């Protein structure tokens, strides 16, 4: 947990101030039983009213100082823990943003959400508890023993027996329960993953009436969480009663021994009451220690999970001095590219892929599902690094480029459209934050989106729900195209982004794009052969390999894979 050094540096001053307040509070708590003992043994026994009033006033003053210290400590600890939690969440979110897609795949989105929320909360609660009770508890425990020894040395033997036993029980509890809390966090990951999958695929679930199956999946995850939580709590159920039993036996021993001493005249009643109060404070402090240590066990498991993310090395290596001078614009070269996803077995997804896209050229990429079309996009945007070979943009290896600069040159309209909560205008402006309304409308017209957007009651200010749920699939695709176009990139990638629009609309979009993108390198990835027929160059992928490169007419003559696609979609009689 090396990352904790940063936060210690930021918050050690208010932390020390909180500890100072705790010390004052604990000192006040320790003085009260002694003052009360004097009131009973001197004031009450000898009926000295002035003494009772005087000591009572001192007791009230001590109580007031303790209360003021407690309020100050609560305010400081709350502020520090909340600021610490906010900083940790912010740093964790920034780290997640920097992770490559490969790293994100490694952790899983559900696990990252759990680490950002539940795990941070666990650590935050521990920090709060640390300043509230963890430091106070040992002070009270040690202070109570010292004050008890000052009152009566022989009676203090009870404390010296009870405290080690309780400490041992707490230590055993902490060590035994730690693995269970680690398993609990993993179980929370799983239940979050199940819920996330259901919500993202709720339409499919309803369409196929798979409610029973989803309930069974959730119940299975829920049962696992329940079982591991019960196992963790069972440990506390065993140890907590034993701690309380040990304390109560100590109180009983004090009353038995103290009663004998009072009868023999070796001890006063007030001292017995003070001893019992100190024993109660020890009980309170040890129970607090037990509670905070339980929090510590949870926080430790969570802190390690957070550390795994913060200490994760990005699988994408970024060079310190990237190349930022380019002689060409929009040129792409794939040179003997091989690629396999991490953890995947079998053949690579891409095998010895080589091709060139010239500046201003429109290149179509077609192939069956699983042929590696979308993988090309992921590699070009450097979401993943090639296993072997290299990819060049503007004659420069993308590994030698600034990754932000690379992605600024590229605009992608993904197959799976992602829109964000906010207005349609805001979603389009993702491509260019300072875009004017005229620019937004211009690209929307090219994407054939202006007409339907204008027909909405709020127009471009229409609010979209999460994922753009209030738009159809075709409408979302057109908004996404507008978002990419407003970026004015050197390279535009359309990854099967017109699959949900009708053929007429698709042709209009293609015509408008052709006029708009004269100086733009355009890569069109499609399932429909009609989407790529008029491209300057068509690349045919088959099982991760290039089966053919050329124009439509050339491929119909010499590429069997392309012919098969053409026959299946258009018909053999046309050839």
NORGIRA-V180952 format. One record per pair of residues at least 4 apart in sequence whose C-alpha atoms are under 8 Angstrom apart, sorted by sequence separation. I is the first residue (numbers start at 1). J is the second residue. D is the distance in Angstrom with one decimal. If there is no record, write none. Layout:
# NORGIRA-V180952
i=[I;I]
j=[J;J]
d=[D;D]
This chain:
# NORGIRA-V180952
i=[3;4;5;6;7;8;11;12;13;14;15;16;17;18;19;20;21;22;23;24;25;26;27;28;29;30;31;32;33;34;35;36;37;38;39;40;41;42;43;44;48;49;50;51;52;53;54;55;56;57;58;59;60;61;62;63;64;65;66;67;68;69;70;71;72;73;74;75;76;77;78;79;80;81;82;83;84;85;86;87;88;89;90;91;92;93;94;95;99;100;101;102;103;104;105;107;108;109;110;111;112;113;114;115;116;117;118;119;120;121;122;123;124;125;126;127;128;129;130;131;132;133;134;135;136;137;138;139;140;141;142;143;144;145;146;147;148;149;152;153;156;157;158;159;160;161;162;163;164;165;166;167;168;169;170;171;172;173;174;176;177;178;179;180;181;182;183;184;185;186;187;188;189;190;191;192;193;194;195;196;197;198;201;202;203;204;205;206;210;211;212;213;214;215;216;217;218;219;220;221;222;223;224;225;226;227;228;229;230;231;232;233;234;235;236;237;238;239;240;241;242;243;244;245;246;247;248;249;250;251;252;253;254;255;256;257;258;259;260;261;262;267;268;269;270;271;272;273;274;275;276;277;278;279;280;281;282;283;284;285;286;287;288;289;290;291;292;293;294;295;296;297;298;299;300;301;302;303;304;305;306;307;308;340;357;367;372;373;374;375;376;377;378;379;386;392;393;396;397;398;399;401;402;403;404;405;406;407;413;422;423;424;425;426;428;429;435;436;437;438;439;440;441;442;443;444;445;449;450;451;452;454;455;458;464;465;471;472;473;474;475;476;477;478;479;480;481;482;483;484;485;501;502;503;504;505;506;507;508;509;510;511;512;513;514;517;527;528;529;530;541;542;550;551;552;553;554;555;556;559;560;561;562;563;564;565;566;567;568;570;571;38;39;40;41;42;43;44;99;104;107;114;115;129;130;148;149;205;206;254;261;262;267;357;378;379;392;393;396;398;401;422;429;435;444;445;454;457;464;465;471;484;501;517;526;533;541;542;550;566;567;42;43;149;205;261;262;357;367;378;379;391;392;429;444;445;453;454;456;464;526;532;540;541;549;556;557;566;43;148;149;198;262;340;341;366;379;390;391;420;453;464;485;524;525;539;540;541;548;555;556;43;44;96;148;340;341;365;390;398;419;468;484;498;524;539;540;555;42;43;205;258;339;340;441;539;540;338;339;340;538;539;145;338;339;380;429;538;539;548;39;338;339;428;537;538;547;39;337;338;537;538;145;258;337;338;537;538;547;548;336;337;338;425;536;537;39;198;336;337;382;481;535;39;255;335;336;337;534;535;254;335;336;533;534;334;335;533;542;556;35;334;335;477;478;254;255;333;334;382;477;540;254;333;334;349;350;540;36;93;194;195;333;349;452;477;35;92;194;332;333;474;477;251;331;332;350;381;474;331;332;349;381;449;474;475;32;89;191;194;331;332;473;474;89;251;330;331;473;492;494;496;250;330;381;449;490;491;492;493;494;495;496;497;32;191;329;330;448;449;490;491;492;493;494;495;496;31;32;89;190;191;328;447;489;490;491;492;493;494;495;496;88;247;447;491;493;449;28;29;187;191;444;447;28;85;425;444;447;85;247;424;425;446;529;28;29;187;188;352;423;424;529;28;85;187;423;424;444;27;85;244;423;424;443;25;26;84;423;424;443;529;24;25;184;187;422;423;528;24;25;82;421;422;440;443;81;421;422;443;25;81;184;243;420;421;24;25;183;184;420;421;81;339;340;420;421;440;22;81;181;339;340;419;420;421;439;21;22;80;180;181;338;339;419;420;21;180;337;338;339;418;419;78;337;338;418;21;22;77;180;181;337;338;428;435;21;180;336;337;427;428;431;336;337;430;431;18;19;77;335;336;337;428;429;431;432;18;77;177;334;335;424;428;431;432;17;334;335;427;428;431;334;419;429;448;18;73;74;177;333;334;428;17;18;73;176;177;332;333;417;332;333;417;448;15;331;332;419;448;14;15;173;331;332;333;418;447;173;330;331;332;417;446;330;331;413;15;329;447;14;119;173;316;328;446;447;316;327;328;413;446;316;326;413;11;170;315;316;326;169;326;446;413;412;169;323;411;114;169;411;111;114;411;7;166;323;324;111;114;322;323;324;411;110;111;322;323;330;410;415;110;166;319;322;409;410;411;412;413;414;415;417;111;165;318;319;408;409;410;411;412;413;414;415;416;110;111;317;318;319;409;410;411;412;413;414;415;110;319;410;412;414;109;162;318;413;162;318;110;162;159;158;158;158;155;155;155;22;22;26;30;29;19;18;22;23;26;27;30;34;22;26;30;15;19;23;27;181;182;185;377;30;177;181;185;377;167;174;178;182;151;159;166;170;174;177;178;181;182;374;170;174;178;148;148;148;147;145;144;144;144;144;141;140;141;140;141;140;141;137;138;137;138;136;137;137;138;374;137;373;134;133;134;133;360;134;360;363;365;133;360;361;362;363;364;365;366;367;368;330;359;360;361;362;363;364;365;366;367;329;330;359;360;361;362;363;364;365;366;130;359;360;362;364;366;129;358;366;357;126;366;364;365;364;373;126;363;364;372;125;126;371;372;364;371;372;363;364;366;371;372;122;126;362;363;364;365;366;367;368;370;371;362;363;364;365;366;367;368;370;371;123;361;362;363;364;365;366;367;122;123;361;363;365;122;123;123;119;122;123;120;119;120;119;119;120;115;119;115;116;330;331;115;330;353;353;354;350;351;352;353;349;350;351;349;350;348;367;103;103;96;102;92;95;100;95;99;100;98;99;100;92;92;41;41;40;41;40;41;39;37;38;37;36;37;37;34;37;36;33;34;102;33;33;33;30;102;101;102;100;101;100;1;1;3;2;1;3]
j=[7;8;9;10;11;12;15;16;17;18;19;20;21;22;23;24;25;26;27;28;29;30;31;32;33;34;35;36;37;38;39;40;41;42;43;44;45;46;47;48;52;53;54;55;56;57;58;59;60;61;62;63;64;65;66;67;68;69;70;71;72;73;74;75;76;77;78;79;80;81;82;83;84;85;86;87;88;89;90;91;92;93;94;95;96;97;98;99;103;104;105;106;107;108;109;111;112;113;114;115;116;117;118;119;120;121;122;123;124;125;126;127;128;129;130;131;132;133;134;135;136;137;138;139;140;141;142;143;144;145;146;147;148;149;150;151;152;153;156;157;160;161;162;163;164;165;166;167;168;169;170;171;172;173;174;175;176;177;178;180;181;182;183;184;185;186;187;188;189;190;191;192;193;194;195;196;197;198;199;200;201;202;205;206;207;208;209;210;214;215;216;217;218;219;220;221;222;223;224;225;226;227;228;229;230;231;232;233;234;235;236;237;238;239;240;241;242;243;244;245;246;247;248;249;250;251;252;253;254;255;256;257;258;259;260;261;262;263;264;265;266;271;272;273;274;275;276;277;278;279;280;281;282;283;284;285;286;287;288;289;290;291;292;293;294;295;296;297;298;299;300;301;302;303;304;305;306;307;308;309;310;311;312;344;361;371;376;377;378;379;380;381;382;383;390;396;397;400;401;402;403;405;406;407;408;409;410;411;417;426;427;428;429;430;432;433;439;440;441;442;443;444;445;446;447;448;449;453;454;455;456;458;459;462;468;469;475;476;477;478;479;480;481;482;483;484;485;486;487;488;489;505;506;507;508;509;510;511;512;513;514;515;516;517;518;521;531;532;533;534;545;546;554;555;556;557;558;559;560;563;564;565;566;567;568;569;570;571;572;574;575;43;44;45;46;47;48;49;104;109;112;119;120;134;135;153;154;210;211;259;266;267;272;362;383;384;397;398;401;403;406;427;434;440;449;450;459;462;469;470;476;489;506;522;531;538;546;547;555;571;572;48;49;155;211;267;268;363;373;384;385;397;398;435;450;451;459;460;462;470;532;538;546;547;555;562;563;572;50;155;156;205;269;347;348;373;386;397;398;427;460;471;492;531;532;546;547;548;555;562;563;51;52;104;156;348;349;373;398;406;427;476;492;506;532;547;548;563;51;52;214;267;348;349;450;548;549;348;349;350;548;549;156;349;350;391;440;549;550;559;51;350;351;440;549;550;559;52;350;351;550;551;159;272;351;352;551;552;561;562;351;352;353;440;551;552;55;214;352;353;398;497;551;56;272;352;353;354;551;552;272;353;354;551;552;353;354;552;561;575;55;354;355;497;498;275;276;354;355;403;498;561;276;355;356;371;372;562;59;116;217;218;356;372;475;500;59;116;218;356;357;498;501;276;356;357;375;406;499;357;358;375;407;475;500;501;59;116;218;221;358;359;500;501;117;279;358;359;501;520;522;524;279;359;410;478;519;520;521;522;523;524;525;526;62;221;359;360;478;479;520;521;522;523;524;525;526;62;63;120;221;222;359;478;520;521;522;523;524;525;526;527;120;279;479;523;525;482;62;63;221;225;478;481;63;120;460;479;482;121;283;460;461;482;565;65;66;224;225;389;460;461;566;66;123;225;461;462;482;66;124;283;462;463;482;65;66;124;463;464;483;569;65;66;225;228;463;464;569;66;67;124;463;464;482;485;124;464;465;486;69;125;228;287;464;465;69;70;228;229;465;466;127;385;386;466;467;486;69;128;228;386;387;466;467;468;486;69;70;128;228;229;386;387;467;468;70;229;386;387;388;467;468;128;387;388;468;72;73;128;231;232;388;389;479;486;73;232;388;389;479;480;483;389;390;483;484;72;73;131;389;390;391;482;483;485;486;73;132;232;389;390;479;483;486;487;73;390;391;483;484;487;391;476;486;505;76;131;132;235;391;392;486;76;77;132;235;236;391;392;476;392;393;477;508;76;392;393;480;509;76;77;235;393;394;395;480;509;236;393;394;395;480;509;394;395;477;80;394;512;80;185;239;382;394;512;513;383;394;395;480;513;384;394;481;80;239;384;385;395;239;396;516;484;484;242;396;484;188;243;485;186;189;487;84;243;400;401;189;192;400;401;402;489;189;190;401;402;409;489;494;190;246;399;402;489;490;491;492;493;494;495;497;192;246;399;400;489;490;491;492;493;494;495;496;497;192;193;399;400;401;491;492;493;494;495;496;497;193;402;493;495;497;193;246;402;497;247;403;196;250;250;250;253;254;254;257;258;131;132;136;140;140;131;131;135;136;139;140;143;147;136;140;144;131;135;139;143;297;298;301;493;147;294;298;302;495;286;293;297;301;271;279;286;290;294;297;298;301;302;495;293;297;301;274;275;278;278;278;278;279;281;282;281;281;282;282;285;285;286;284;285;285;286;285;286;288;289;525;289;525;288;288;289;289;517;292;518;521;523;292;519;520;521;522;523;524;525;526;527;490;519;520;521;522;523;524;525;526;527;490;491;520;521;522;523;524;525;526;527;292;521;522;524;526;528;292;521;529;521;292;532;531;532;532;541;295;532;533;541;295;296;541;542;535;542;543;535;536;538;543;544;295;299;535;536;537;538;539;540;541;543;544;536;537;538;539;540;541;542;544;545;298;536;537;538;539;540;541;542;298;299;537;539;541;299;300;302;299;302;303;302;302;303;303;305;306;302;306;305;306;520;521;306;521;544;545;546;543;544;545;546;543;544;545;544;545;544;565;314;315;309;315;306;309;314;310;314;315;314;315;316;309;310;268;269;269;270;270;271;270;269;270;270;270;271;273;271;274;274;273;274;342;274;277;278;278;383;383;384;383;384;384;303;304;307;307;307;310]
d=[7.7;6.3;6.2;6.5;6.1;5.4;6.1;6.0;6.3;6.1;6.3;6.2;6.4;6.2;6.1;6.4;6.1;6.0;6.1;6.3;6.3;6.2;6.3;6.5;7.8;7.6;6.3;6.1;6.1;6.4;6.3;6.3;6.0;5.5;4.8;4.8;5.4;5.6;5.4;6.6;6.4;6.2;6.1;6.0;5.7;6.0;6.4;6.1;6.2;6.1;6.1;6.1;6.1;6.2;6.1;6.1;6.2;6.2;6.1;6.2;6.2;6.0;6.1;6.3;6.2;5.9;6.0;6.2;6.1;5.9;6.1;6.1;5.9;6.0;6.1;6.1;6.1;6.1;6.1;6.1;6.0;6.0;6.2;6.1;6.2;6.2;6.5;6.4;5.8;6.4;6.0;6.2;6.6;5.8;7.3;6.2;6.4;6.2;6.3;6.2;6.1;6.2;5.3;4.7;5.9;6.1;6.3;6.5;6.0;6.0;6.4;6.3;6.3;6.0;5.8;6.5;6.2;5.6;4.6;6.5;7.1;5.7;7.1;6.6;6.1;6.1;5.9;5.6;5.7;6.4;6.3;6.1;6.0;6.2;6.3;6.4;6.2;4.6;6.5;7.3;6.6;6.4;6.1;5.8;6.9;6.8;6.3;6.1;6.1;6.4;6.2;6.2;6.2;6.1;6.2;6.4;6.1;6.0;6.2;7.9;6.5;6.5;6.4;6.2;6.4;6.6;6.2;6.3;6.3;6.4;6.3;6.1;6.1;6.2;6.2;6.0;6.1;6.3;6.2;6.1;6.1;5.5;6.3;6.2;6.0;6.1;5.8;6.6;6.3;6.0;6.1;6.2;6.1;5.9;6.0;6.4;5.9;5.8;6.3;6.3;6.1;6.0;6.2;6.0;6.0;6.2;6.3;6.1;5.8;6.7;7.1;6.1;6.3;6.4;5.7;6.9;7.0;6.3;6.4;5.9;6.1;6.4;6.1;6.1;6.3;6.4;6.2;6.1;6.3;6.3;6.1;6.0;5.5;5.6;6.5;6.4;6.1;6.3;6.3;6.1;5.9;6.9;6.7;6.4;6.1;6.0;6.2;6.2;6.1;6.1;6.1;6.1;6.1;6.2;6.1;5.9;5.9;6.0;6.1;6.1;6.1;6.1;6.0;5.9;6.2;6.3;6.0;6.1;6.4;5.9;5.7;6.4;6.3;5.7;6.1;6.5;6.2;6.0;6.2;6.9;6.3;5.7;5.9;6.7;6.4;5.9;6.6;7.3;6.5;6.2;6.1;6.2;6.0;5.9;6.8;4.9;6.5;7.0;6.9;8.0;8.0;7.2;6.2;6.3;6.1;6.5;6.9;7.5;7.4;6.2;6.4;6.3;6.1;6.5;7.8;5.1;6.1;6.4;6.2;6.1;6.4;6.1;6.1;6.6;6.2;6.1;5.8;6.1;5.9;6.4;6.7;8.0;6.5;4.7;5.0;5.6;5.9;6.2;6.3;6.4;6.3;6.1;6.2;6.3;6.2;6.4;6.2;6.2;7.0;7.6;7.3;6.3;6.2;6.2;6.4;6.2;6.2;6.1;6.2;6.0;6.1;6.6;6.2;5.7;6.3;7.4;7.9;7.6;6.1;8.0;5.5;6.3;5.9;6.2;6.3;6.7;6.4;4.9;7.6;6.3;6.2;6.4;6.1;6.1;6.2;6.3;5.5;4.3;7.8;7.3;7.8;7.0;6.2;6.2;7.7;7.7;4.6;7.8;6.4;6.7;6.6;6.3;6.4;6.2;6.4;7.4;7.9;5.1;7.2;8.0;5.0;4.8;7.7;7.9;5.1;5.4;4.3;6.3;7.3;7.7;6.5;6.9;7.3;6.7;4.9;5.0;4.7;7.3;7.0;6.5;6.1;8.0;6.3;7.6;6.4;7.7;4.7;5.9;6.0;6.7;4.7;7.3;6.4;7.6;6.5;5.3;5.7;6.8;7.1;6.2;6.1;5.7;5.5;6.2;4.9;7.5;5.3;6.9;7.1;6.3;7.1;6.9;5.8;5.6;7.2;6.5;7.9;7.6;8.0;7.9;5.4;7.6;6.7;7.7;7.8;7.2;6.7;6.6;6.1;6.6;6.1;7.9;7.8;7.7;7.9;7.0;5.4;7.4;6.9;6.3;5.5;5.5;7.3;7.6;6.1;4.6;7.5;6.9;8.0;7.2;6.7;7.0;7.6;6.3;6.8;7.8;5.1;7.4;7.8;5.1;7.9;7.1;5.6;5.4;6.4;6.0;6.3;6.8;5.7;7.1;8.0;4.6;7.2;7.6;5.1;7.0;7.5;5.6;6.8;5.8;7.4;5.1;6.9;7.0;6.9;5.3;6.9;5.6;6.9;4.7;5.2;5.7;6.7;6.1;6.4;5.5;5.1;6.9;6.9;7.8;7.7;5.0;6.8;7.4;6.4;7.8;6.6;7.3;4.4;4.9;7.7;7.8;7.2;7.7;7.2;7.7;5.1;6.5;8.0;7.8;7.6;6.6;5.1;7.8;7.1;6.5;4.6;5.5;7.4;7.6;6.8;4.7;6.9;6.0;7.8;7.4;8.0;7.4;5.2;7.6;6.5;7.5;7.2;6.0;6.4;7.6;6.3;6.7;7.9;7.2;7.3;7.4;4.5;6.1;8.0;7.4;6.7;6.7;6.3;5.7;6.4;7.2;8.0;6.3;7.6;4.9;8.0;7.3;7.8;5.7;6.6;7.8;6.1;7.0;4.6;7.9;6.3;6.0;6.9;7.6;4.9;7.9;5.7;4.7;7.7;6.6;7.1;4.7;7.8;7.0;7.6;7.3;7.6;4.8;7.3;5.5;8.0;6.0;6.2;5.9;6.2;6.2;5.3;7.9;7.5;5.3;6.0;6.9;6.5;6.3;5.5;4.8;4.8;4.7;4.8;4.6;4.5;7.7;7.8;6.7;6.4;6.5;7.6;5.3;7.5;6.3;5.8;6.2;6.1;5.9;6.5;6.7;7.1;7.6;7.2;7.6;7.6;7.7;5.5;7.6;7.1;7.8;7.7;5.9;6.5;6.4;5.1;7.1;5.6;7.0;6.2;5.3;6.1;7.4;7.3;7.3;7.1;6.5;6.6;7.9;6.8;6.1;6.7;5.3;7.8;5.1;5.1;5.9;5.1;8.0;5.3;7.5;5.2;6.5;5.1;7.5;7.5;7.0;4.1;6.6;7.9;7.3;7.9;4.4;6.3;7.8;5.3;5.6;7.5;6.5;7.2;7.1;7.4;5.4;7.6;6.1;5.7;5.5;7.1;6.1;5.6;7.3;5.9;8.0;7.3;5.2;6.4;6.1;6.7;6.2;7.4;4.8;5.9;8.0;7.9;5.7;6.8;7.0;6.8;5.2;8.0;5.2;6.4;7.2;5.5;7.1;7.1;4.9;6.9;7.7;6.4;7.7;6.2;4.6;4.8;6.6;6.8;7.5;6.6;5.4;6.7;5.8;5.4;6.4;7.5;4.9;7.7;6.8;6.5;5.6;6.8;6.5;5.7;6.3;6.7;7.7;5.6;5.2;7.4;4.3;7.9;7.2;5.2;4.9;5.9;6.4;5.9;7.6;7.7;5.7;5.7;6.9;7.4;6.2;6.5;7.6;6.2;5.0;6.6;5.8;8.0;5.4;7.6;4.2;5.7;5.4;8.0;6.3;6.2;6.9;7.9;4.5;4.7;7.5;7.5;7.2;6.1;7.6;6.7;6.3;5.7;6.5;7.4;7.9;6.5;6.9;7.4;7.9;7.4;4.9;6.7;5.7;6.5;6.4;7.4;7.8;8.0;4.7;7.6;6.2;6.7;7.4;6.7;5.6;6.4;7.4;7.9;5.6;6.9;6.9;4.8;7.5;6.9;6.2;6.1;7.1;8.0;7.5;5.8;7.7;7.2;7.8;6.5;7.9;5.1;5.3;7.9;8.0;6.9;7.5;6.2;6.5;6.9;6.1;6.0;7.1;7.5;8.0;6.5;7.7;6.5;7.8;7.9;6.5;6.3;7.9;7.8;5.2;7.3;7.0;7.4;7.9;6.0;6.9;7.1;5.7;6.0;6.7;4.9;7.4;5.3;5.2;7.3;5.8;5.9;7.7;4.8;7.0;7.8;5.4;8.0;7.4;7.1;7.5;5.2;5.0;6.2;6.4;6.1;6.2;6.7;5.1;8.0;7.7;7.8;7.2;6.5;6.9;5.1;4.8;5.0;4.7;5.0;5.1;5.2;8.0;5.6;7.5;7.6;7.9;7.8;6.1;6.0;6.2;6.1;5.9;7.3;5.2;4.8;7.7;7.5;7.4;6.3;7.7;6.6;7.4;6.2;6.9;7.4;7.2;6.4;7.4;6.3;7.2;7.1;7.0;7.4;7.5;7.9;7.5;6.2;7.0;7.8;6.5;6.3;7.3;6.8;6.5;7.9;6.7;8.0;5.8;5.9;6.4;7.0;7.0;7.3;7.9;7.2;7.4;7.9;7.6;7.5;8.0;5.7;7.5;8.0;7.8;6.5;5.4;5.3;6.9;7.7;7.5;5.8;6.4;7.4;7.1;6.8;7.7;6.9;8.0;6.5;7.4;7.9;6.2;6.9;8.0;7.5;5.2;7.4;7.0;6.6;6.9;6.7;4.9;6.7;5.8;6.1;7.1;7.8;6.7;4.2;7.8;7.6;6.7;6.2;7.6;7.7;6.1;6.7;7.0;6.6;6.0;7.7;7.5;6.2;6.1;7.9;7.2;7.6;4.5;7.1;5.9;6.2;5.8;6.0;6.0;7.8;7.1;4.9;7.2;4.5;5.0;4.6;4.8;4.6;4.7;5.5;6.7;6.5;5.5;6.9;4.3;6.3;5.9;6.1;5.9;6.5;6.1;7.3;5.5;7.2;7.4;7.5;7.9;6.5;7.2;7.3;7.4;7.1;7.6;7.9;7.3;5.0;7.2;5.7;7.8;7.8;7.1;7.6;6.1;5.8;8.0;5.7;5.2;7.1;5.6;7.8;7.4;4.5;5.3;7.4;6.3;5.4;5.9;6.2;5.7;6.4;5.7;7.6;7.0;5.0;5.3;4.9;4.5;4.7;5.2;4.9;6.9;8.0;7.7;7.9;6.3;6.7;5.7;6.1;6.0;6.2;6.0;6.5;4.6;7.9;7.3;7.3;5.1;7.5;6.6;7.4;6.6;6.4;7.1;4.7;7.6;7.0;7.6;7.6;7.3;7.1;6.8;7.8;6.9;7.3;6.0;5.5;7.9;6.2;7.9;7.8;5.6;6.8;6.3;7.5;4.2;5.4;5.3;6.3;7.5;8.0;6.8;6.6;7.5;6.9;7.6;7.4;6.2;6.3;5.6;6.4;7.6;7.8;6.3;7.4;6.5;6.6;6.8;7.6;5.3;5.3;7.8;7.8;7.9;6.7;4.1;7.2;5.5;6.8;7.9;5.7;7.3;7.7;6.1;7.3;4.9;6.3;7.2;7.8;7.5;5.6;6.5;6.0;6.7;7.0;7.1;6.7;7.1;8.0;5.9;7.5]
